Amino acid sequence: MLSQRIILGIGLAILILIGAASIGLDLKSRADTAAVDHALEVLKRISDIRPLLRRAESAARGFALTGNPDFVKEYNESSDAILPAFDDLIKTIEGNPGQTQLLEEAKAQVARQIVTGGELIRLKNAGDQTRIAALLANDEDRKATETIGENLAKTVAEERRRLTLRRTQSEANGGFLLAVDLACVLLILILATVLTRATGRSRRELQDSLTATKATNEALEAAVAERTGHLVTAHEELRHSTEVMQSTFHSMAEAVLVIDTKGRVLLSNPAAEKMLRYRPGMTVELLRQLSTVFRADGVTPLPTREMPAARALRGEEFDATEIVVRPKSGNAPVHLVISGRPLRDASRAISGAALLYHDITATREIERKLQQSQKLDAIGKLTGGVAHDFNNMLTVITGTTERLVGALEDQPALRKTAELIDVAAERCIELIQHLLAFARRQPLQPRNIDVNGTVLDIAKLLRPTLGEHIEIDSILEPEVAAAHIDPSQLANSLLNMAINARDAMPEGGKLLLETRNVVLDEAYAQANPDVLPGPYVMLAVSDSGTGMSKEIQDKVFEPFFTTKEVGKGTGLGMSMVYGFVKQSGGHIRIYSEEGHGTTIKLYLPPARSQAPAAVVAAAPLVGGAETILVVEDDDLVRNFVTTQLQTLGYQTLDTSDGPSALQAVKNGLPFDLLFTDVILPNGMSGRQLADEVVKHRPGIRVLYTSGYTDNAIVHQGRLDPGVLLLSKPYRKSQLAKMIRQALD
């Protein structure tokens, strides 16, 4: 076995040496072949030059003797090609100095001959036969021709000599290569014989080894299959977990930002774009420049060092940090509760931060309403107690003055004084009744009344009271339900609201009285803690006056609050209306815009003795897949309506004012329906926006919404007849119905 390996090694070494020699000879043979090709190329170029020389010389002489212009053309073609041909030939043999010198001398002679030929043609054209004859008889031209021929002949002879030598060497190398090849074949046969014998012995060993390997492979394949199954299961579980995490992350109501140490946003979810107005590519610094940030009180600016991102990047961990963000665009402020954690790398160095934002604006608004309601309740309790004590004292005063008036009949001066005291006491009694109404402690006499009939009766009394400069109109729903209410207090409330409306329209205007059956649902009750969900009779009083600011709306129900001049109002009218409605189990709502008027809606409890109306199964909500552009300046309302539309299957786009919505339309934003508030900020109303949108998108569908009653808007000129309007507040079913009506 060992000797066979030695023989095999020696044979392989010999083969390698022979192969190396063969390769060297092969390379030499290839070099010889290239030299042969070079020599043939030189000979070919010389053979191409010789006819050109003869043609040029004969053409020049022919023209000199005959004057035939064809000879001139032939001369020009030949002479133009001669010198470039010489240049190519010299370049081809530039490795041989002797041949190069011969060809350079020949080229110089050719150049002189070309000059001579050109001179013959010129003299012939000039008719100078004497000089032509002299040039033709000149021996120098003949000697130049001989020199050119000799140099070319020498070059040809040298190339042929080299060609013969290289062919001889190539043939010798070919013979040697043939011998080498034969030796290799013989050695290969010997080695093959040795290998065949060695292979026979090794085959049995290999077969045994293969059998063992096969058993090992089968065991390994079983283990790999089992492990692969485990990996596939683990990968599927990981994929599912990743999808769940991604879905959860993108569907979170809380905004999430993950930033690096430079404040660059590495990761965000859709809620961040909606809540924080974040756009891809923005940093925390750019995001901060969009708004002014305050502490939880909404008044004290938050220093840059105490910003949530700065705290987290310093390594602080915090939860439930409340801030108030006031957008510089003029949108409503947003209350946010923020949690933050620093992110650390493997070395525990801070590499970024994770921030979670929770919008509690709606919660704070509900708390504000609840506090307002509690404040009014507290004032009511205090007022009721004071009014009760005053009533006790007024009982004594009025009784005493009544006796004084009767006892002083014979003393006119004193009797007149007593009567003045009695009149003042009566006025105090009226004032106390207003206070008791606000405190919800007045003795009511509720009964089932026809609200429409009551409104029509009051409207007749209002015309002389309000004056001719106020136009009074009433839109009463024919099937409005009866209300369980005190009719006299309802009449007083209508009178108070009508007088306030008149004072808000010093230059004249329109007053609208409206009734309607409504249902306040659970969602509305959650947003207004003092409301019980259920059916109500809505009575609305709308005016086209100066309107009220948000600050005034928050105080309008407080007793003794008034915006009128001293002596022109007690400030108890609206507080009395508020107390009466609340004591009756109803609800009151004010919707007002400065410069656009006011609507006050009374939600009165329905008649108690009426048979309950048959419950009609609610029709299923019909949604769609269209895209709706929502334009609403109130952030709470805008977020509410976009969420409701999305639950109905619609795609939503939203802006806070008319100019930004119009710019989106000009940029080609695709949508199917414009759903816009009537009263919008920044100088463009909902109607103006719709008119501009229709210019860019003829035929686009438009649906309006407003806190005013729809009839009030129609009759005050804010909308043309025939347009669609959804009045606030509205239920989800009403929204779904109006959206489909607008789209279909």
Secondary structure as UniProt FT lines:
FT   HELIX           2..66
FT   HELIX           69..92
FT   TURN            93..95
FT   HELIX           97..126
FT   HELIX           129..136
FT   HELIX           139..251
FT   STRAND          255..260
FT   TURN            261..262
FT   STRAND          264..268
FT   HELIX           270..275
FT   TURN            280..281
FT   HELIX           284..288
FT   TURN            289..290
FT   STRAND          291..294
FT   TURN            296..297
FT   HELIX           304..306
FT   HELIX           308..313
FT   TURN            314..315
FT   STRAND          318..327
FT   TURN            328..329
FT   STRAND          334..344
FT   TURN            346..347
FT   STRAND          350..359
FT   HELIX           361..407
FT   TURN            408..410
FT   HELIX           412..438
FT   TURN            439..440
FT   STRAND          447..449
FT   HELIX           451..466
FT   TURN            468..469
FT   STRAND          470..476
FT   TURN            478..479
FT   STRAND          483..485
FT   HELIX           487..503
FT   TURN            506..507
FT   STRAND          509..520
FT   HELIX           522..527
FT   TURN            529..530
FT   STRAND          534..543
FT   HELIX           550..555
FT   TURN            556..557
FT   TURN            559..560
FT   TURN            566..567
FT   HELIX           573..583
FT   TURN            584..585
FT   STRAND          587..593
FT   TURN            594..596
FT   STRAND          597..604
FT   STRAND          627..631
FT   HELIX           635..647
FT   TURN            648..649
FT   STRAND          651..655
FT   HELIX           658..666
FT   TURN            667..668
FT   STRAND          673..677
FT   TURN            682..683
FT   HELIX           686..696
FT   TURN            698..699
FT   STRAND          701..706
FT   HELIX           710..715
FT   TURN            716..717
FT   TURN            721..722
FT   STRAND          725..727
FT   HELIX           732..743
//
